[in-house]
């Protein structure tokens, strides 16, 4: 979404745009974008040996993945910019068969996450 080496300023900019559009925090489908932002941040922290900070971002990613998966049926944004937009999850174009949370758990098996598998809180991520 933002490239493997997206600078923090790009991730922060994307996050700020989402927060500006959705000031009430009812992110709905924007949870997926926030999930991706936190994954990028976690990977960067893993790469610099900052396991505790990586875990913080992975916890946030997991929360956004779970929130995205909880959207079922018809839903409506409540933020002023999108307050008349209604969607139905049945109308989504889905190309896979797994949930966002399942994808998140599968990612944690990749070698890039090996440096934090020994972290005391790692098993909480895969529950």
DAGIHU-V996178 format. One record per residue. N is the residue number from 1. SS is DSSP state (hx for helix, st for strand, lp for the rest). PHI is phi in degrees with one decimal (none if undefined). Layout:
((N | SS | PHI) (N | SS | PHI))
This chain:
((1 | lp | none) (2 | lp | -116.5) (3 | lp | 84.9) (4 | lp | -63.6) (5 | lp | -115.8) (6 | lp | -61.2) (7 | lp | -63.5) (8 | hx | -56.3) (9 | hx | -61.8) (10 | hx | -70.2) (11 | hx | -63.9) (12 | hx | -64.0) (13 | hx | -62.1) (14 | hx | -62.3) (15 | hx | -62.4) (16 | hx | -66.7) (17 | hx | -64.3) (18 | hx | -61.6) (19 | hx | -63.9) (20 | hx | -69.3) (21 | hx | -76.9) (22 | lp | -123.3) (23 | lp | -66.7) (24 | lp | -87.1) (25 | lp | 78.3) (26 | lp | -85.3) (27 | lp | -69.4) (28 | lp | 46.3) (29 | lp | -66.4) (30 | hx | -70.6) (31 | hx | -58.2) (32 | hx | -66.5) (33 | hx | -64.1) (34 | hx | -66.9) (35 | hx | -59.2) (36 | hx | -64.6) (37 | hx | -59.9) (38 | hx | -67.0) (39 | hx | -62.7) (40 | hx | -60.6) (41 | hx | -64.2) (42 | hx | -62.2) (43 | hx | -60.7) (44 | hx | -64.2) (45 | hx | -66.8) (46 | hx | -61.6) (47 | hx | -63.5) (48 | lp | -102.7) (49 | lp | 76.4) (50 | lp | -101.2) (51 | hx | -60.7) (52 | hx | -62.8) (53 | hx | -68.8) (54 | hx | -60.6) (55 | hx | -63.0) (56 | hx | -58.2) (57 | hx | -69.1) (58 | hx | -68.3) (59 | hx | -62.8) (60 | hx | -63.9) (61 | hx | -60.1) (62 | hx | -62.4) (63 | hx | -61.4) (64 | hx | -68.4) (65 | hx | -61.6) (66 | hx | -63.5) (67 | hx | -63.4) (68 | hx | -62.9) (69 | hx | -67.8) (70 | lp | -76.3) (71 | lp | -73.0) (72 | lp | -134.3) (73 | lp | 67.8) (74 | st | -80.5) (75 | st | -143.3) (76 | st | -138.1) (77 | lp | -70.4) (78 | lp | -114.8) (79 | lp | -73.9) (80 | hx | -53.3) (81 | hx | -66.6) (82 | hx | -120.1) (83 | lp | -64.9) (84 | lp | -107.0) (85 | lp | -95.1) (86 | st | -120.2) (87 | st | -136.8) (88 | st | -131.7) (89 | hx | -63.1) (90 | hx | -67.7) (91 | hx | -91.3) (92 | lp | -68.4) (93 | lp | -89.2) (94 | lp | -110.4) (95 | lp | -102.9) (96 | lp | -119.4) (97 | lp | -117.6) (98 | lp | -108.7) (99 | lp | -82.0) (100 | hx | -62.3) (101 | hx | -66.3) (102 | hx | -64.6) (103 | hx | -63.1) (104 | hx | -59.6) (105 | hx | -60.6) (106 | hx | -65.2) (107 | hx | -59.2) (108 | lp | -66.4) (109 | lp | -83.7) (110 | lp | -68.9) (111 | hx | -56.0) (112 | hx | -60.9) (113 | hx | -96.5) (114 | hx | -54.7) (115 | hx | -61.4) (116 | hx | -109.1) (117 | lp | -63.3) (118 | lp | -89.0) (119 | lp | -62.9) (120 | lp | -58.6) (121 | lp | -102.8) (122 | hx | -59.2) (123 | hx | -62.8) (124 | hx | -66.5) (125 | hx | -70.2) (126 | lp | -96.9) (127 | lp | -67.4))
